[in-house]
Amino acid sequence: MSQGASSPRLASAFEALERGEWGAAREAFEEALAVHESADAYEGLSWAAMGLDDGEQAIRARQQAYRLYRDAGDNISAARMAIWAGKDHEDFRGEPAVARGWRQRAHRLLRDQPLAPEHGWLALMECWATLESGEDCAWVQQRACEAINVAEHCDEPDIGIVALAVEGLALVGVGQVDDGMKRLDESATAVFGGELRHEIWSLPVFCLLIFACQRVRDLSRAAQWCERMGEAAERIRHMGSQGICRTHYASILTSSGQWDEAETALAEAAECFAASWPPRVIEAKVRLAELHRRQGRHELAKTEFSRFDWHPLAMLGLAELALDAGQYDEADALVARFLRQIPESNRLSRAPGLELLVRILTTSGDIRRASGAMGELDALAATAGTDPLRGAACFAQALVARASGDTDRARAGLEDAVTLFGRGGTPFEAARARLELANLLMSGGELEPARNEAVAARQALEDLGAVSMLQRADRLLARINEQLAAGNHDAGTAMLTPRQIEVLRLAAQGLGDRDIAAALGISEHTVHRHMGNILLRLDAPTRAAAVALAARHNLL
C-alpha cells in the first residue's frame, strides 16, 4: 500500500485508512482528488472502497492510479495496481479472464525490476486464482515458495505468513498432510503472535486452514477455525470474508447433520456476498442445493444444480441424483467429468468423486473399475488419517467386497464404516452404511441384527429430516419385519416376475445392458428399469449381489 502522501489532507486520509476507518478515509481521499489528481490519492481511495465493499469504485480508482503511475514511470507501483485490479475483477465481477490480463500486465511491468514486495503479492494472487479454479497444487507450492523468498528479502512479514499458509494447503492437497498442517499451524501461530502488520491478512490464513481441515475431513478442527475467522471478519468489518466463513461453516453443519443451522448460515452467506462479492453467491447456492439433495428434495436440488452444472460440487450432486434414479451411465459420466477437472497433483480433492464412483460402479456391476477407484481412495484415507475419510474408504471396500461375493469382508467393512462415520460426526453417511449393513445381514438370514441396524438407521434419518433415505429405510424395515413374521428368509426372491428372472439370468452370464436388450428384443432403457426393480425387490445393492442371491435360491 502506498504511503506517499504529499499533503496534510492526504496524510490524514492515509491515517484513517490505517485505522480501518473506511468511510472517513474515502471522504478524505475524494476531497484530496477534488483539489489535485494524484496516483497516491487514487490508490488510497481504491483501498478505502475495497474496505467498504464498493467494487466498482475500487476498480475505477485502481485503473486511474495505474495510469498515473505508468505516466510517471513508476512501474512497480503500476504493477501493484494491476495486481489488485485483477483481484477486484475476480471478487466483485467474477471476470477471471480480465484478472489474468491484469496479472500478465503486472508480470511485464515487474520484469527486470529489482526484487520488491509486488513480486511476492503477484505470486500470491496467482496462487489464490489457481486455488479458486483447478488447483494445481504442485504449481501453487512452487509459487508460494517464491513469495516466501520475496518476503524474507524485502522484510514483508504479511506476504511470508500468507504464503506459508498457501504452501501448507498445497502440501495437504498433494498428500503431504503432516508437512502441510505444520506450515498452516506455523502461519496461524504468527498471526496470534502479532507478527502481521495488517490484521486483514489473518483472514486468508484462517480461510486456508479451514480449506485444509475440510479437505482431510477434520470437521471439529474446521469448526474451531471458522469461529476464529468469523470473529476476525466481524472485527475488521469485511463482508466478503464473513460470507466465506459462513459458507465454510454451513458445509461443516451439513456434514455433521445440523441441517436447519446450515440453511440459515447459507442464507447469511448469500446476503454477505450480495453486499460484497456477488460472484461468490454461486458457492452458497450450490451448497444449498446439496443440502436439499440430502433432505430428499430431489427435484428442487436438480433444478438448483443444473443452473451451475459447470461447478464441481454441482457435478457430484447431479451424479448422486442420477445414481438414485438408476441412470448409471449418466452418473458415471458426471463423476468422470469432475475427476478430469482435478489436476493429478491435487490428490485429496479427488476423494468425493472416487467414493461416489465406487457406489456407481458396484451398482452397475463394473467391479474392475470399482476396485481401482477403491484402491485410490484407500491410499488417500491412509494419508489423511481422519475418521470420516477412513470411513468412506471402509464403505467403498465393503461395496466392492459384497459385489465380488465376499460377504464376510463386506460385513466387516460396513461395521467399521458405521463406527468411523459415527465417531467422525457424519450421521448421514453413518445411516447409509447401516442400511447397507442391514441389507447384507438380511440377505444372509440374520434378521434380528438386520432389524436392529435398520431401526438405528431409520432413527438417525428421521432426526436429520432425510426424507428419501427415510423412505428407503422404511421399505427395508417392512421387508425384514415381514420375513420375521413369516419365518421366511426367502420372501424377496419370490417377488421377481418371469421377465425380471430372464434379465437377471442374462446378467449372470456377464452380458451388459445393451446385449441383454438385444437378446430379449427390448430397449436398453427397459433393461435399466427391470434391473432397478430387481435390485429394489431383492434389496440388493448391486446386480452382482442380486445374481448371487438369486443363484443361492435356484432362480437362475
C-alpha positions as CSV (number, residue, x, y, z in Angstrom):
1,M,0.0,0.0,0.0
2,S,1.4,3.4,-1.0
3,Q,2.2,5.8,1.8
4,G,3.4,8.6,-0.5
5,A,1.2,11.3,1.0
6,S,2.2,14.7,-0.4
7,S,-0.1,17.0,1.5
8,P,-1.7,17.2,5.0
9,R,-5.1,16.2,3.6
10,L,-3.6,13.1,2.0
11,A,-1.6,12.3,5.2
12,S,-4.9,12.5,7.2
13,A,-6.6,10.2,4.6
14,F,-3.9,7.6,4.9
15,E,-4.0,7.7,8.7
16,A,-7.8,7.0,8.6
17,L,-7.1,4.1,6.2
18,E,-4.5,2.6,8.6
19,R,-7.1,2.7,11.4
20,G,-9.6,0.9,9.2
21,E,-12.0,3.9,9.1
22,W,-13.0,3.2,5.6
23,G,-15.8,5.8,5.3
24,A,-13.7,8.7,6.7
25,A,-10.7,7.6,4.5
26,R,-12.8,7.6,1.3
27,E,-14.2,11.0,2.1
28,A,-10.7,12.4,2.7
29,F,-9.3,10.9,-0.5
30,E,-12.2,12.2,-2.6
31,E,-11.6,15.7,-1.1
32,A,-7.9,15.5,-2.0
33,L,-8.7,14.4,-5.5
34,A,-11.1,17.2,-6.0
35,V,-8.2,19.6,-5.4
36,H,-5.5,17.6,-7.3
37,E,-5.4,14.3,-9.0
38,S,-2.5,12.0,-7.9
39,A,-1.7,8.4,-8.2
40,D,-1.3,8.1,-4.4
41,A,-4.8,9.6,-3.7
42,Y,-6.4,7.2,-6.3
43,E,-4.6,4.2,-4.8
44,G,-5.7,5.2,-1.2
45,L,-9.3,5.6,-2.5
46,S,-9.2,2.2,-4.0
47,W,-8.2,0.6,-0.6
48,A,-11.0,2.5,1.2
49,A,-13.5,1.5,-1.4
50,M,-12.4,-2.1,-1.1
51,G,-12.9,-1.9,2.7
52,L,-16.4,-0.6,2.1
53,D,-17.2,-3.4,-0.5
54,D,-17.6,-0.8,-3.2
55,G,-16.1,-2.9,-6.0
56,E,-16.9,-0.5,-8.8
57,Q,-15.3,2.4,-7.2
58,A,-12.3,0.3,-6.2
59,I,-11.8,-0.8,-9.8
60,R,-12.1,2.7,-11.2
61,A,-9.7,4.1,-8.6
62,R,-7.1,1.3,-9.3
63,Q,-7.3,2.0,-13.0
64,Q,-6.7,5.7,-12.5
65,A,-3.8,5.0,-10.2
66,Y,-2.3,2.6,-12.6
67,R,-2.5,5.1,-15.4
68,L,-0.9,7.9,-13.4
69,Y,1.9,5.6,-12.0
70,R,2.6,4.5,-15.6
71,D,2.8,8.1,-16.8
72,A,5.2,8.9,-14.0
73,G,7.4,5.9,-15.0
74,D,6.8,4.1,-11.7
75,N,6.4,0.6,-13.0
76,I,6.5,-1.1,-9.6
77,S,3.6,0.9,-8.3
78,A,1.7,0.5,-11.6
79,A,2.3,-3.3,-11.2
80,R,0.8,-3.1,-7.7
81,M,-2.3,-1.6,-9.0
82,A,-2.5,-4.1,-11.9
83,I,-2.3,-7.0,-9.4
84,W,-5.1,-5.7,-7.2
85,A,-7.2,-4.6,-10.2
86,G,-7.1,-8.2,-11.3
87,K,-8.2,-9.4,-7.8
88,D,-11.1,-6.9,-7.8
89,H,-12.3,-8.1,-11.2
90,E,-12.4,-11.7,-9.8
91,D,-14.0,-10.8,-6.5
92,F,-16.5,-8.1,-7.5
93,R,-17.3,-9.0,-11.1
94,G,-16.4,-12.7,-11.5
95,E,-14.2,-12.0,-14.5
96,P,-11.2,-14.3,-14.3
97,A,-10.1,-13.6,-17.9
98,V,-9.8,-9.9,-17.2
99,A,-8.0,-10.7,-14.0
100,R,-5.5,-12.8,-15.8
101,G,-4.9,-9.9,-18.2
102,W,-4.1,-7.5,-15.4
103,R,-1.7,-10.0,-13.8
104,Q,0.1,-10.6,-17.1
105,R,0.5,-6.8,-17.3
106,A,2.0,-6.8,-13.8
107,H,4.4,-9.5,-14.9
108,R,5.5,-7.4,-17.8
109,L,6.0,-4.3,-15.6
110,L,8.0,-6.1,-13.0
111,R,10.3,-7.7,-15.5
112,D,13.9,-6.5,-14.9
113,Q,12.8,-4.6,-11.8
114,P,14.7,-5.2,-8.5
115,L,13.0,-7.6,-6.2
116,A,10.1,-5.9,-4.5
117,P,7.1,-6.8,-2.4
118,E,5.0,-6.7,-5.6
119,H,6.7,-9.8,-6.9
120,G,5.5,-11.6,-3.8
121,W,2.0,-10.3,-4.0
122,L,1.8,-11.2,-7.6
123,A,2.8,-14.8,-6.8
124,L,0.2,-15.0,-4.0
125,M,-2.6,-13.6,-6.2
126,E,-1.8,-16.2,-8.9
127,C,-1.8,-18.9,-6.2
128,W,-5.2,-17.7,-5.0
129,A,-6.6,-17.7,-8.5
130,T,-5.4,-21.2,-9.0
131,L,-6.9,-22.3,-5.7
132,E,-10.2,-20.9,-7.0
133,S,-10.1,-22.8,-10.3
134,G,-8.5,-26.2,-10.9
135,E,-5.9,-26.0,-8.2
136,D,-2.6,-27.5,-9.5
137,C,-1.1,-28.0,-6.0
138,A,2.5,-28.6,-7.2
139,W,2.4,-25.3,-9.1
140,V,0.8,-23.4,-6.2
141,Q,3.5,-24.8,-3.8
142,Q,6.3,-23.5,-6.2
143,R,4.8,-20.0,-6.4
144,A,4.2,-19.9,-2.6
145,C,7.9,-20.7,-2.0
146,E,8.8,-17.8,-4.4
147,A,6.6,-15.5,-2.4
148,I,8.3,-16.6,0.9
149,N,11.7,-15.8,-0.6
150,V,10.4,-12.3,-1.6
151,A,9.1,-11.8,1.9
152,E,12.4,-12.7,3.5
153,H,14.4,-10.5,1.1
154,C,12.1,-7.5,1.4
155,D,11.2,-7.8,5.1
156,E,7.5,-8.2,4.4
157,P,6.1,-10.5,7.1
158,D,2.5,-10.3,5.8
159,I,3.5,-11.8,2.4
160,G,5.5,-14.5,4.2
161,I,2.8,-15.5,6.6
162,V,0.1,-15.8,4.0
163,A,2.5,-17.6,1.6
164,L,3.3,-20.1,4.3
165,A,-0.4,-20.9,4.7
166,V,-0.8,-21.3,0.9
167,E,2.2,-23.6,0.8
168,G,0.7,-25.7,3.6
169,L,-2.6,-26.1,1.8
170,A,-0.8,-27.1,-1.4
171,L,1.2,-29.7,0.5
172,V,-2.1,-31.1,2.0
173,G,-3.5,-31.3,-1.5
174,V,-0.6,-33.4,-2.8
175,G,-1.0,-35.8,0.1
176,Q,1.8,-34.5,2.4
177,V,-0.7,-33.8,5.2
178,D,1.7,-33.7,8.1
179,D,4.1,-31.2,6.5
180,G,1.2,-29.1,5.2
181,M,-0.6,-28.8,8.5
182,K,2.7,-27.9,10.2
183,R,3.1,-24.9,7.8
184,L,-0.5,-23.9,8.3
185,D,-0.1,-24.1,12.1
186,E,3.1,-22.1,11.9
187,S,1.3,-19.4,9.9
188,A,-1.6,-19.3,12.5
189,T,1.0,-19.0,15.3
190,A,2.5,-16.0,13.5
191,V,-1.0,-14.4,13.3
192,F,-1.7,-15.0,17.0
193,G,1.8,-13.8,17.9
194,G,1.1,-10.4,16.4
195,E,3.6,-10.7,13.5
196,L,1.2,-9.3,10.9
197,R,1.5,-5.6,10.1
198,H,-2.1,-5.5,8.7
199,E,-4.7,-7.7,10.5
200,I,-6.8,-8.2,7.4
201,W,-4.3,-10.8,6.3
202,S,-5.3,-13.0,9.2
203,L,-8.5,-13.7,7.2
204,P,-6.9,-15.7,4.3
205,V,-4.7,-17.6,6.8
206,F,-7.8,-18.7,8.7
207,C,-9.6,-19.5,5.4
208,L,-6.7,-21.7,4.1
209,L,-6.7,-23.5,7.4
210,I,-10.4,-24.3,7.1
211,F,-9.9,-25.4,3.5
212,A,-7.2,-27.9,4.6
213,C,-9.3,-29.2,7.5
214,Q,-12.3,-29.7,5.2
215,R,-10.2,-31.5,2.7
216,V,-9.0,-34.1,5.2
217,R,-12.5,-34.0,6.8
218,D,-11.4,-32.9,10.2
219,L,-14.7,-31.3,10.9
220,S,-14.1,-30.4,14.6
221,R,-10.9,-28.6,13.8
222,A,-12.5,-26.8,10.8
223,A,-15.4,-25.6,13.0
224,Q,-12.9,-24.1,15.5
225,W,-11.1,-22.2,12.8
226,C,-14.5,-21.0,11.4
227,E,-15.2,-19.4,14.7
228,R,-11.8,-17.6,14.7
229,M,-12.3,-16.4,11.2
230,G,-15.8,-15.2,11.9
231,E,-14.5,-13.2,14.9
232,A,-11.8,-11.6,12.8
233,A,-14.1,-10.8,9.8
234,E,-16.6,-9.1,12.1
235,R,-13.9,-7.2,13.9
236,I,-12.4,-5.9,10.6
237,R,-16.0,-5.5,9.2
238,H,-15.2,-7.3,6.0
239,M,-18.4,-8.6,4.5
240,G,-16.8,-10.8,1.8
241,S,-14.8,-12.8,4.4
242,Q,-17.9,-13.1,6.6
243,G,-19.6,-14.7,3.6
244,I,-16.7,-17.1,3.1
245,C,-16.7,-18.0,6.8
246,R,-20.5,-18.7,6.8
247,T,-20.2,-20.8,3.7
248,H,-17.4,-22.9,5.2
249,Y,-19.4,-23.3,8.4
250,A,-22.6,-24.3,6.6
251,S,-20.6,-27.1,4.9
252,I,-19.5,-28.3,8.3
253,L,-23.0,-28.1,9.7
254,T,-24.3,-30.0,6.7
255,S,-21.8,-32.8,7.2
256,S,-22.5,-33.0,10.9
257,G,-26.2,-33.2,10.4
258,Q,-27.2,-29.8,11.7
259,W,-29.3,-29.0,8.6
260,D,-31.5,-26.2,9.9
261,E,-28.5,-24.3,11.1
262,A,-26.7,-25.0,7.8
263,E,-29.6,-23.5,5.8
264,T,-29.5,-20.4,8.0
265,A,-25.8,-20.0,7.6
266,L,-26.0,-20.3,3.8
267,A,-28.7,-17.6,3.7
268,E,-26.5,-15.3,5.7
269,A,-23.6,-16.1,3.4
270,A,-25.6,-15.2,0.4
271,E,-26.5,-11.8,2.0
272,C,-22.9,-11.1,2.7
273,F,-21.8,-11.9,-0.8
274,A,-24.6,-9.9,-2.4
275,A,-23.3,-6.9,-0.5
276,S,-19.7,-7.5,-1.2
277,W,-18.6,-10.2,-3.8
278,P,-21.6,-11.1,-5.9
279,P,-19.9,-13.8,-8.0
280,R,-19.4,-15.9,-4.8
281,V,-23.1,-16.2,-4.2
282,I,-22.9,-19.2,-6.6
283,E,-20.9,-21.2,-4.0
284,A,-23.6,-20.7,-1.4
285,K,-26.4,-21.7,-3.8
286,V,-24.6,-24.9,-4.8
287,R,-24.1,-25.9,-1.2
288,L,-27.7,-25.2,-0.5
289,A,-28.6,-27.5,-3.4
290,E,-26.5,-30.2,-1.8
291,L,-28.4,-29.7,1.4
292,H,-31.7,-30.0,-0.4
293,R,-30.5,-33.3,-2.0
294,R,-29.7,-34.8,1.3
295,Q,-33.1,-33.7,2.6
296,G,-34.7,-35.7,-0.2
297,R,-35.9,-32.6,-2.1
298,H,-34.6,-34.1,-5.4
299,E,-36.5,-32.1,-8.0
300,L,-35.5,-28.8,-6.3
301,A,-31.9,-29.9,-5.9
302,K,-31.7,-30.9,-9.6
303,T,-33.0,-27.6,-10.7
304,E,-30.6,-25.7,-8.5
305,F,-27.6,-27.9,-9.5
306,S,-28.5,-27.6,-13.2
307,R,-28.1,-23.8,-13.1
308,F,-24.4,-24.2,-12.2
309,D,-23.6,-27.6,-13.8
310,W,-20.1,-26.4,-14.5
311,H,-19.4,-26.2,-10.8
312,P,-17.5,-29.3,-9.3
313,L,-20.0,-29.7,-6.4
314,A,-22.9,-29.4,-8.8
315,M,-21.4,-32.2,-11.0
316,L,-21.2,-34.5,-8.0
317,G,-24.7,-33.5,-6.8
318,L,-26.2,-34.3,-10.3
319,A,-24.3,-37.6,-10.3
320,E,-25.9,-38.5,-6.9
321,L,-29.3,-37.8,-8.3
322,A,-28.6,-39.8,-11.4
323,L,-27.5,-42.8,-9.3
324,D,-30.7,-42.6,-7.2
325,A,-32.7,-42.6,-10.5
326,G,-30.8,-45.7,-11.8
327,Q,-29.2,-43.7,-14.6
328,Y,-25.8,-45.3,-14.1
329,D,-24.2,-44.2,-17.4
330,E,-25.1,-40.5,-16.7
331,A,-23.8,-40.7,-13.2
332,D,-20.6,-42.3,-14.3
333,A,-20.0,-39.6,-17.0
334,L,-20.6,-36.8,-14.5
335,V,-18.1,-38.2,-12.0
336,A,-15.6,-38.7,-14.8
337,R,-16.1,-35.0,-15.8
338,F,-15.5,-34.0,-12.1
339,L,-12.3,-36.0,-11.9
340,R,-10.9,-34.7,-15.2
341,Q,-11.0,-31.2,-13.8
342,I,-8.8,-32.0,-10.9
343,P,-5.0,-32.0,-11.6
344,E,-3.2,-35.1,-10.6
345,S,-1.2,-33.2,-8.1
346,N,-4.4,-32.3,-6.2
347,R,-4.9,-35.8,-4.8
348,L,-7.2,-35.2,-1.8
349,S,-9.7,-33.2,-3.8
350,R,-10.4,-36.4,-5.8
351,A,-11.8,-38.3,-2.7
352,P,-15.5,-37.2,-3.0
353,G,-15.5,-38.3,-6.7
354,L,-13.8,-41.6,-6.0
355,E,-16.2,-42.7,-3.3
356,L,-19.2,-41.8,-5.4
357,L,-17.7,-43.6,-8.4
358,V,-17.3,-46.8,-6.3
359,R,-21.0,-46.6,-5.4
360,I,-22.0,-46.1,-9.1
361,L,-19.7,-48.9,-10.5
362,T,-20.6,-51.5,-7.9
363,T,-24.3,-50.8,-8.5
364,S,-23.9,-51.1,-12.3
365,G,-21.7,-54.2,-12.0
366,D,-18.3,-52.8,-13.2
367,I,-16.2,-54.4,-10.4
368,R,-12.9,-54.0,-12.1
369,R,-13.1,-50.2,-12.3
370,A,-14.7,-50.0,-8.9
371,S,-11.7,-51.8,-7.4
372,G,-9.4,-49.3,-9.0
373,A,-11.3,-46.3,-7.6
374,M,-11.4,-48.0,-4.2
375,G,-7.6,-48.5,-4.2
376,E,-7.0,-44.8,-4.8
377,L,-9.5,-43.9,-2.1
378,D,-7.8,-46.2,0.3
379,A,-4.5,-44.5,-0.3
380,L,-6.0,-41.1,0.3
381,A,-7.7,-42.2,3.5
382,A,-4.4,-43.6,4.8
383,T,-2.7,-40.3,4.0
384,A,-5.3,-38.1,5.7
385,G,-6.0,-40.5,8.6
386,T,-9.3,-38.8,9.7
387,D,-12.3,-40.9,10.7
388,P,-14.8,-39.6,8.1
389,L,-12.3,-40.3,5.2
390,R,-11.3,-43.7,6.6
391,G,-15.0,-44.5,7.0
392,A,-15.5,-43.6,3.3
393,A,-12.7,-46.0,2.4
394,C,-14.1,-48.8,4.5
395,F,-17.6,-48.2,3.0
396,A,-16.0,-48.5,-0.5
397,Q,-14.1,-51.7,0.4
398,A,-17.4,-53.2,1.7
399,L,-19.3,-52.4,-1.5
400,V,-16.6,-53.9,-3.7
401,A,-16.3,-57.0,-1.4
402,R,-20.1,-57.5,-1.5
403,A,-20.3,-57.1,-5.3
404,S,-17.5,-59.7,-5.5
405,G,-19.3,-62.2,-3.3
406,D,-17.1,-61.8,-0.2
407,T,-19.8,-61.2,2.4
408,D,-17.6,-61.6,5.4
409,R,-15.2,-58.8,4.3
410,A,-18.2,-56.7,3.3
411,R,-19.7,-57.1,6.7
412,A,-16.5,-56.1,8.5
413,G,-16.1,-53.1,6.2
414,L,-19.6,-51.8,6.8
415,E,-19.3,-52.3,10.5
416,D,-16.1,-50.3,10.5
417,A,-17.7,-47.6,8.3
418,V,-20.6,-47.2,10.8
419,T,-18.1,-46.8,13.6
420,L,-15.8,-44.4,11.8
421,F,-18.6,-42.2,10.4
422,G,-20.3,-42.1,13.8
423,R,-17.0,-41.2,15.6
424,G,-16.2,-38.6,12.9
425,G,-19.5,-36.8,13.3
426,T,-21.1,-37.6,9.9
427,P,-24.5,-39.1,10.8
428,F,-25.9,-39.1,7.2
429,E,-23.1,-41.3,6.0
430,A,-23.3,-43.5,9.1
431,A,-27.0,-44.1,8.5
432,R,-26.4,-45.0,4.8
433,A,-23.7,-47.5,6.0
434,R,-26.2,-49.0,8.5
435,L,-28.8,-49.5,5.7
436,E,-26.2,-51.4,3.6
437,L,-25.2,-53.5,6.6
438,A,-28.9,-54.2,7.3
439,N,-29.3,-55.3,3.7
440,L,-26.3,-57.6,3.9
441,L,-27.4,-59.2,7.2
442,M,-30.9,-59.8,5.8
443,S,-29.6,-61.4,2.7
444,G,-27.6,-63.8,5.0
445,G,-30.7,-64.6,7.1
446,E,-29.6,-62.7,10.2
447,L,-32.9,-60.9,10.5
448,E,-32.8,-59.7,14.1
449,P,-29.4,-58.0,13.7
450,A,-30.6,-56.6,10.3
451,R,-33.6,-55.2,12.0
452,N,-31.5,-53.5,14.7
453,E,-29.3,-51.8,12.1
454,A,-32.3,-50.7,10.1
455,V,-34.1,-49.3,13.2
456,A,-30.9,-47.3,14.2
457,A,-30.6,-46.0,10.6
458,R,-34.2,-45.0,10.5
459,Q,-34.0,-43.1,13.7
460,A,-30.9,-41.2,12.5
461,L,-32.5,-40.3,9.2
462,E,-35.7,-39.2,10.9
463,D,-33.7,-36.9,13.2
464,L,-31.9,-35.5,10.2
465,G,-35.0,-35.0,8.1
466,A,-33.6,-37.1,5.2
467,V,-37.0,-37.9,3.6
468,S,-35.8,-40.0,0.6
469,M,-33.4,-42.1,2.6
470,L,-36.0,-42.5,5.4
471,Q,-38.4,-44.0,2.9
472,R,-35.8,-46.5,1.8
473,A,-35.2,-47.4,5.5
474,D,-39.0,-47.9,6.0
475,R,-39.2,-50.2,2.9
476,L,-36.3,-52.2,4.2
477,L,-37.6,-52.4,7.7
478,A,-41.0,-53.5,6.4
479,R,-39.4,-56.4,4.4
480,I,-37.4,-57.5,7.4
481,N,-40.4,-57.5,9.6
482,E,-42.4,-59.5,7.0
483,Q,-39.7,-62.1,6.9
484,L,-39.5,-62.3,10.7
485,A,-43.3,-62.7,10.9
486,A,-43.5,-65.3,8.2
487,G,-40.3,-67.1,9.3
488,N,-39.4,-67.0,5.6
489,H,-36.0,-65.5,4.8
490,D,-36.5,-66.0,1.1
491,A,-39.6,-63.8,0.6
492,G,-37.8,-61.3,-1.6
493,T,-36.9,-63.8,-4.3
494,A,-40.5,-64.8,-4.8
495,M,-41.3,-61.3,-5.9
496,L,-39.5,-61.4,-9.2
497,T,-41.5,-61.6,-12.5
498,P,-40.6,-64.1,-15.2
499,R,-39.2,-61.2,-17.3
500,Q,-37.0,-60.0,-14.4
501,I,-35.7,-63.5,-14.0
502,E,-34.8,-63.6,-17.7
503,V,-32.9,-60.3,-17.3
504,L,-31.1,-61.5,-14.2
505,R,-30.2,-64.8,-15.9
506,L,-28.5,-63.0,-18.8
507,A,-26.8,-60.6,-16.4
508,A,-25.4,-63.7,-14.6
509,Q,-23.8,-64.7,-17.9
510,G,-21.9,-61.5,-18.0
511,L,-24.0,-59.6,-20.5
512,G,-24.3,-55.9,-20.3
513,D,-27.5,-53.9,-20.6
514,R,-27.1,-53.4,-24.4
515,D,-26.6,-57.1,-25.0
516,I,-29.4,-58.1,-22.7
517,A,-31.7,-55.7,-24.6
518,A,-30.7,-57.2,-27.9
519,A,-31.2,-60.8,-26.7
520,L,-34.7,-60.1,-25.4
521,G,-35.8,-57.7,-28.1
522,I,-36.4,-54.8,-25.7
523,S,-34.9,-51.3,-25.3
524,E,-31.8,-50.7,-23.2
525,H,-33.9,-48.2,-21.1
526,T,-36.3,-51.1,-20.3
527,V,-33.4,-53.3,-19.2
528,H,-32.3,-50.4,-16.9
529,R,-35.8,-50.2,-15.5
530,H,-36.0,-54.0,-15.0
531,M,-32.7,-54.1,-13.3
532,G,-33.6,-51.2,-11.0
533,N,-36.8,-53.1,-9.9
534,I,-34.8,-56.3,-9.4
535,L,-32.4,-54.5,-7.0
536,L,-35.4,-52.9,-5.2
537,R,-37.3,-56.1,-4.8
538,L,-34.3,-58.1,-3.7
539,D,-33.0,-55.3,-1.6
540,A,-29.6,-55.9,-3.3
541,P,-27.1,-53.1,-3.6
542,T,-25.6,-54.3,-6.9
543,R,-26.5,-56.5,-9.8
544,A,-23.7,-58.9,-8.7
545,A,-25.3,-59.2,-5.3
546,A,-28.7,-59.8,-6.9
547,V,-27.2,-62.5,-9.1
548,A,-25.6,-64.1,-6.1
549,L,-28.8,-64.0,-4.1
550,A,-30.9,-65.4,-7.0
551,A,-28.4,-68.2,-7.6
552,R,-28.5,-69.2,-4.0
553,H,-32.2,-69.7,-4.3
554,N,-32.1,-71.6,-7.6
555,L,-33.9,-68.9,-9.6
556,L,-31.3,-68.9,-12.4
